Amino acid sequence: MTAIASLAFGACVAEVEVDTETGVVDVLKLVRFMKSGKRSTRFFAAGRSTGGAMMGIGFALTEDFAPYYPRMDHATEGLADYIIATAADMPKEMIWDIAEVPHPNGPRGAKGFSEMTASAAPPAILSAIHNAIGIWITDYPATPEKILRALEAAVKK
């Protein structure tokens, strides 16, 4: 029997601006707090945190992992067909911090950290979009097309 030795926890809040004429979302601010085990250095944690946040922005806004759902083939013609977040998509403000709580079963008090840096941003961004336009986008990614369709549907009601 395999057991998870430890879990890391985190929270994220996003502030976005939504252009209701184009559907484009601009992530203005991400605030993230994580509870991890003993970290190696603050420098490495900052890199993992920033990289994970950018992955989360990509998951939330551009990267369609299942474009042919319910078929699960993910193949694209090439990298030019797969839209990812870039430095131009980085929020103007990113705030993060970590509470270090060494874990007794982790090596030198460490426990998983990097995975949660990407998973907290997408739901925070979709919640911020809802706060901005009053409509829930219920599947990822929240592309401009999906946002415009949701806005049009709301007007028709």
C-alpha positions in Angstrom: 0.0 0.0 0.0 1.4 3.4 -1.0 0.6 6.5 1.1 1.2 10.1 0.5 3.8 11.2 3.0 2.8 14.9 2.9 0.8 17.4 1.0 1.6 21.1 0.4 -1.2 23.7 0.4 -1.6 27.0 -1.4 -4.1 29.7 -2.3 -4.2 32.2 -5.1 -6.2 35.3 -5.9 -6.2 37.0 -9.3 -7.1 40.4 -10.6 -8.0 40.6 -14.3 -9.2 43.1 -16.8 -11.6 41.7 -19.5 -12.1 43.6 -22.8 -15.8 42.9 -23.4 -15.5 43.9 -27.1 -12.6 41.5 -27.9 -12.9 38.9 -25.1 -9.2 39.3 -24.3 -8.2 38.8 -20.6 -5.3 40.6 -19.1 -4.1 39.2 -15.8 -3.1 42.3 -13.8 -2.2 40.7 -10.5 -1.6 37.3 -8.9 -1.3 36.9 -5.2 -0.2 33.5 -4.0 0.6 32.0 -0.7 1.9 28.4 -0.2 2.6 26.2 2.7 5.5 24.0 1.9 8.1 21.9 3.7 11.7 23.0 4.0 12.8 24.7 0.8 16.3 24.6 -0.6 16.6 28.3 -1.2 14.3 31.3 -1.6 15.8 31.8 -5.1 14.8 28.4 -6.3 11.4 28.7 -4.7 10.8 32.0 -6.5 11.7 30.4 -9.8 9.4 27.5 -9.3 6.6 29.8 -8.1 6.9 32.2 -11.1 7.2 29.4 -13.6 4.2 27.6 -12.1 2.2 30.8 -12.1 2.9 31.3 -15.8 1.9 27.7 -16.5 -1.3 28.3 -14.7 -2.0 31.4 -16.8 -1.5 29.3 -19.9 -3.8 26.6 -18.6 -6.5 29.2 -17.8 -6.4 31.3 -20.9 -4.6 29.8 -23.9 -3.6 26.1 -23.6 -6.3 23.7 -24.8 -5.3 20.3 -23.6 -8.3 18.5 -25.1 -9.2 20.4 -28.3 -11.1 17.4 -29.7 -12.9 16.3 -26.5 -14.4 13.7 -25.9 -11.7 12.3 -28.2 -8.5 12.4 -26.3 -6.0 12.9 -29.1 -3.9 16.0 -28.3 -1.8 16.1 -31.4 -1.1 19.5 -33.0 0.6 20.0 -36.3 3.5 21.7 -34.5 4.4 24.1 -31.8 3.1 27.0 -33.9 -0.4 25.6 -33.4 -0.2 25.4 -29.7 -0.7 28.7 -28.0 1.2 29.1 -24.7 1.6 32.0 -22.3 4.7 34.1 -22.9 6.6 36.9 -21.0 4.1 39.3 -22.6 1.3 37.6 -20.6 3.1 38.0 -17.3 1.0 39.9 -14.7 2.2 43.4 -14.0 2.2 42.4 -10.3 3.0 39.0 -8.8 3.1 38.6 -5.0 4.0 35.4 -3.4 5.2 34.0 -0.1 5.8 30.6 1.5 5.2 29.4 5.0 8.0 26.9 5.6 6.7 24.0 7.8 9.3 21.2 7.7 7.7 17.8 7.3 9.0 15.0 9.6 8.9 12.4 6.9 10.3 14.4 4.0 14.0 14.4 3.1 15.5 17.1 5.3 12.0 18.3 6.0 11.0 18.8 2.3 7.7 18.0 0.7 6.1 18.5 -2.7 5.9 22.2 -3.7 6.3 22.7 -7.5 3.0 21.0 -8.5 0.8 23.4 -6.6 2.4 26.5 -8.1 0.6 25.8 -11.4 -2.7 24.5 -10.1 -3.9 27.4 -8.0 -3.9 30.1 -10.7 -6.4 28.8 -13.2 -9.5 28.7 -10.9 -8.4 32.0 -9.4 -8.3 33.5 -12.9 -11.7 32.1 -13.9 -13.2 33.4 -10.7 -11.7 36.9 -11.4 -13.2 36.7 -14.9 -16.6 36.0 -13.3 -16.1 39.0 -11.0 -15.3 41.2 -13.9 -18.1 40.2 -16.3 -20.7 38.5 -14.1 -20.6 35.3 -16.1 -19.0 31.9 -15.3 -16.7 30.4 -17.9 -16.9 26.8 -16.9 -14.2 25.1 -19.0 -10.6 25.8 -19.8 -9.1 27.7 -21.5 -11.1 30.9 -21.2 -10.4 32.0 -24.7 -11.7 35.3 -26.1 -14.1 33.4 -28.3 -15.7 31.6 -25.2 -15.9 34.9 -23.4 -17.6 36.6 -26.3 -20.1 33.7 -26.7 -20.9 33.8 -23.0 -21.4 37.6 -23.2 -23.7 37.2 -26.2 -25.7 34.5 -24.6 -26.2 36.6 -21.5 -27.5 39.5 -23.6 -30.0 37.2 -25.4 -31.5 36.1 -22.0 
